[in-house]
Amino acid sequence: MDQKRIIDEFKELVSIEVHSRDERAIADVLKEKLTTLGLTVTEDKAGEALGGNTGNLYAQLPGSTDGEPVLFSAHMDRVGNHGHIVPLVKEEEGKIVSDGTSILAGDDIGGVAAILAMLREVKEKQIPHGPIEVAFSVCEETGVEGSRQYDFSKFNAKSAFVYDASGKAGTIVLAAPSKGRVTIRVHGVTAHAGNEPEKGLNALKVAADLIMQLPDGRLSPVSTANFSIIEAGSATNVVCDLVTITGEQRSRDAKEYQQISADIQAAADRISEKYHTKIEVELHTLYHAFKLEETARPCVLAKEAAEAARAVPFFKEGGGGMDANHFNEHGIAAVGIGTGNFKCHTNEEYQVIDDLVKCAKQAVEIVKLAAGKN
């Protein structure tokens, strides 16, 4: 496998200016690359549904054999950045970094580059394969929104490999949590802060009391909660009458997820009664948890393929969501695949080159195994 070509393509793709809801530039480049490789490419209406300018890409490569269909997935967007990512190859360290002023965007260009490298290897070496499907999503970083918009009836594969997990090549994520976005509105009573503050009720004071009673941090080995955004006040001479608290809850256990929701509501009810004021709680579940057994088909394929690619396979349960959550919810067994990306979402992010190449080789081996040719 051509390592230099993989590195060059990685650098090309991270250098494109991309933001969630503005994936147009990279989508057009990927459309051209996939079409050149012989895939049929379509774009859905996810952008319109989400207020963006780009839809999810869905591509198909017909099988050269009657092997089982397989699906490879990654996302096109990235976390907030200034739009001018400069990748630097540190050959002596075997990794790619940014210039330090931004993220690298190996999350998830590492996954995209590995999938493209796999497709080239299959085409150029005429490797026998069953049908190969590729899904590149938008708005993954904003709550796995893009892949929720897929028309899942279009997918033929029953096994999917989501190339969007941090960690060394060989990492196989077989479980991920549900995530809920929590919005709490704490009402107070406005009044002039200098003339008659006693006629008001400071919603910020009420919210502070509530925050101390909300579930927070690591709640169990499989559950977390975090409240990190507070919006309040209009002026110092006005008693604050509304505070909005925004946070999240996660759990890989359905009962614990429900209990966290109940605990949040119970805390709000107690504080509401204490201060005789209205508190509204809204919970929106962004995606649902999944957990596969190591004997599930994509787990078996990913493990055997990692070994064939000379990566050490190991299974883990993840703490974040990915497109695999939606695939599993809709009957397509999906695992996350480690791409050799580390410290994602920070300016210290780096991509291990050897892991990226092994990740691409693993994808080739998955294709071979699914076609019954290993």
N, C-alpha and C positions, 0 to 999 in steps of 0.2 A: 504494500500500500504506500502511495506517494506521500510521505510525511510533509515535504515542502509544500505540496499543493494544498494539503489540509491547513497548514499554518497560514499560507497566503490567503486562502478563502476565509478563514476565521478573521484575519486582519481586515479584509475587505468588508465583511459583514458588520463587524463591530464599529467600523468607521462611518457607517451610514447613520444619519441622524434619525433616531426613532424615539417615539414616546407612546405611551398607552393612549389609544384613541387617535393616534397619528402614526400608523404603521405603513402608510402608503408606499414610501420609497423602498423599504425593504421587501414588501410584498411584490412589487413589480419586478425587482431583481430576482426574487425566488421563483416567480412565475416563469421567467425566461429560462432560468437554470433548469427547472423541472421539465419544461417543455422540450428543451434541447436534449435532455436525457431520455425522452420518449414517453413521458408521462402525460396523461390527460389531466388538465388542471381546471378547476372551477373555483369561484369565489362566492361565498354566501352573503347574506344580508346582515351579518352580525354588526357591522359598523353602523348601519342605520338604526338598529335596535338599541345600540349602546351610546349613540351620540358621537360616533367616531367617523373616520373617513375610509375605513378598510374593513373588509370582511375576513373571515377565516378562509384559509386555502385548503382545498381537498384535492388530492392527486392520486391517480391510479396508474399502475404499471401492470398490464396483463401478464398472467403467468405463462412461462414457457413449458411448464409441466402442470399436472393436476394436483400439485401440493396444496396444503391449506393456506388460506389467505392470512397475511400478517399485517398489522398496523403499526406504524412508527409515528410518534407525535413529539412536537416541541412547540414552543411559543415564540412569536416574533417580537413582542414588546419587551421592555425592560423597565426597571425602576427609574424614578426621577433622575435626570442627568442634564448637564448643560448643553448636550447635543453635539459636542466636539470631542469624542473619545479618541485618544491617540494610543494605539497598542504598541507595546515595545517587547521584542523577543529577547529574553535573556537566555541565550543558548547554554552558557556555562551552568546555569541553574535549572535548565530544562523547563522553563515556564514562560508564559506570556503575562505581562502586567500592563496597567495603564500608566500614563505619565504622572499619576498621583493626584491629578486634579479632578478625577471623576471615577466612577465605577469602570470596570472593564467590559461588562455586558457578556461575559462568558455564560452567565445566566440570562438567556438561554441559547446564545449563539454556539456554545459548545455542543449542545444537542442538535441544533440545526446543521452545523458543519459535519458532525458525525453521520447524520442521516444522508446528507448529500454525498459524502465520501463513500458510504455503503452503496448507494445507487450507482455511482461511477464504477466501483469495483465489480458489481454484478453485471453491468452492461459491457464494460471493456473486456472482462475475462469470460464473458458469456456463461456465467454461472447459472445452472438450471434453478428455476425458482417458481413458486406458486405466485398467485396475485399479491402484489405489494401495494399497500395503501399508505399514504402520507397525509398527516393532518398538521398544519401549522396554524396556531390560533392567535387571536388578538386578545388584548386586555386580560392576560393571565395575572399580571402583577397587581391588578386592581380588585382582586377577589375572585380570581378564576372565572371571570365573567364571560369571556369569549367562547370557551368551549361549551358553556351551557347552551349556546345558541345553535350548536350543531344539529343537523337533521340526522339523528343516529340511525335512522332506517337505511341511509345510504351506505353505511359501512357493512362490508361482508365479513370482515375478520371477527373472530371471537376471542383473539388474543392480541393485546396491545402493549406496546413498549414506549413509555413516556420518557424521553431523554431530557429529564429536567430535575435531576437530583444532585445535590452537592456531594462531594466525597470521591474516593478513588474509583477507578474502573473496577467493576466487579460488585459494586454496591447495588443491591436489589431492594427497593422499598416495596414491601408487601402490605403496608397498612398506613393510613393517614386519617387525620381527624375530621369531624364535622367542624365547621366554623360559623359562628353567628355574629353579625354586626349588631351591637346594642346601642340604642339611642335613648337617653333619659332626659326629659325636660322637667326641670324643677321650677315651679312658679312661686313668686313672692308677691309683694305689694309695693308698688312704686310710691314715692313721696319725695318731697324736697329734703335733701340731706342736711341742710342747715336750719331751715325753719321748723320742720315737723318730722324728724326722722322716726319718732315714736309711732307715727301713723303708718309707717311702712313695715315691710318684712323683707329682710335682705336674703334674696334667693341664693346668694353665694354662700352665706353662712349655713343655710339649710343644706346646700349641696355638699359643703365640706363635711358636715355631720354624716350625710348619706355615704359619701366616698369611703369613710372610715369603716363602714359596715358592709360594703360590697365585697363579694368574692374577688380575690386578687392574687396574681402570681401563680405558682405551682400549687394546684389544689390536690392533685394525686399524680401517680406515675403517668396517667393518660389524659389528664385534664388541666387546663390553664384558663385564666381570665386576666384581662388587662384593660384598664381605663386610663387613657392617656391624653384625651383632648377635652378641653373645657373652653366654652365660649360664653362670655358673660359681660354685662354692663354696657352702658353707653356714655356715661360721664361721671365724674367724681361727685358732682352735686346732686345726683339722683340715686335714691335707694334702688339697688338692682332688683328687678322683678322677674327676670328669667335667666336661667342657666341651662345650657345644653351640655350634657356629658356624653362623650362618644367613646365606646370601647369595643371589646370583642370577647367571645368565649369560644373555647375549643375543647373537644374531647373525642377520643377514639371509642368511647363507650356510650351507647345511646342513653342508658339510664342516667349516667352521670351528667350527660349533656342536658337532659331534661331537668335534673336536680339543680344544676347551676342556674338555669333560667328561673326556676322556682325560688331559689335563694335571692336572686336579684330582685324579683318582684316582691318578695316578702320584706326585704330591706326597704324598698321604696314605700311599701304600705306602712311600715312602722314609723318611718320618718314623716310621711304625709300626715299620719294621725298625731304625731308629736307636735308638729308645727301648725296643724289645721290648715294645710295648703295642698294644692293639687300637684301630683307628680305622675308624669306619663312615662311608661316604659314601652319601647318598641324593639322587638327582636326579629331580625331578618336572617334566615339561614342561607348562607352563600353556597355551601356545598355540603354533601353528606359523607360521613366516614365510610371507609372500606377496610376490609381485612381479608387477605387471601391466605390459604394454607401453602406451605412450601411444596406441596404436591400438585398445586394448581398448574395448569398447562403453561401459562406465561412464566411462572416461577421456574419450572423445569427447563424450559427452553433458554431462559436467561442465564441460569446457572451453568448448563452444559456449554452454552455459547461462550460464556466468560472463561471457562476452563480452556476451551479450544483457542481462545485469543490470548492465553497465558496471563490472564488476570485472575486474582484470587476472589472467588465469589463469596459473598456473605449477605445474609438477609438482615433487614432492620425495619423498625417501625418509625415512620416519620412524624414530625410535629407540625408540618405545614401542609397545606393543600396543593393540589396540582391537577392538571387536566385528567389524570387517572381517576380522580373522584367521580367525575361526571361519566366517564366511560363505564366504570363499574356500576354506577347507579342505573345505567341503561343496558346492562346485560353483556357488556364487553369486558372480560377479565383483563385488567391492566395493572402493570407494575411500573414503578419509577426506576430509572436506570441512572447510576452515577456516571458523571461525565468528566470527573477530574477537576471540577471547579471548586474553589475554596474562598471563604470570606466574602461571599456574594453580598450584594447590596451595600458594599463599603468601597472606599477608595483604595483599600488594600487588597481588593479581589485579585486572584490570580488563577491562571489556567495551566495545569500540568500537561505538557505536550505529550509525554509518553502515555498518560492516561487517556487523552483525547484520541490518540491513534488506536489504542486498545479498545476503546469504546466503539469506534467505527468498525474495527475488526469483529467485535462482538455482534454488531448488527448484521454483518455479512454471515457470520456463523448461525445466527438466528434464522436467516433466510434459507440457508442450506439445510438446517435441521427441519424446518417446516416443510421443505420440499422433499424430505426423506433422502437427502443426498450426502449426509455425513456418515 
